[in-house]
Amino acid sequence: MSKAYRFFIEVWQELGKVTWPTRNEATKMVLTVLIASALIAVFIGSLDFVLVNFIRKVLGS
């Protein structure tokens, strides 16, 4: 048996040991990530907007 073949057999065996999330758990995790990403994007966008306007007023441009 080649090393590559044995490697893939072992990988397949390890994948069988994984506890996969249910559809409901996966959906909750995806929604959590999407909401957190959106909140962070809004925060960074707002901070950028405020800082750009502040710098424009300070520099007078």
Sequence and secondary structure as in RCSB ss.txt:
>XXXX:A:sequence
MSKAYRFFIEVWQELGKVTWPTRNEATKMVLTVLIASALIAVFIGSLDFVLVNFIRKVLGS
>XXXX:A:secstr
  HHHHHHHHHHHHHHH     HHHHHHHHHHHHHHHHHHHHHHHHHHHHHHHHHHHHHT 
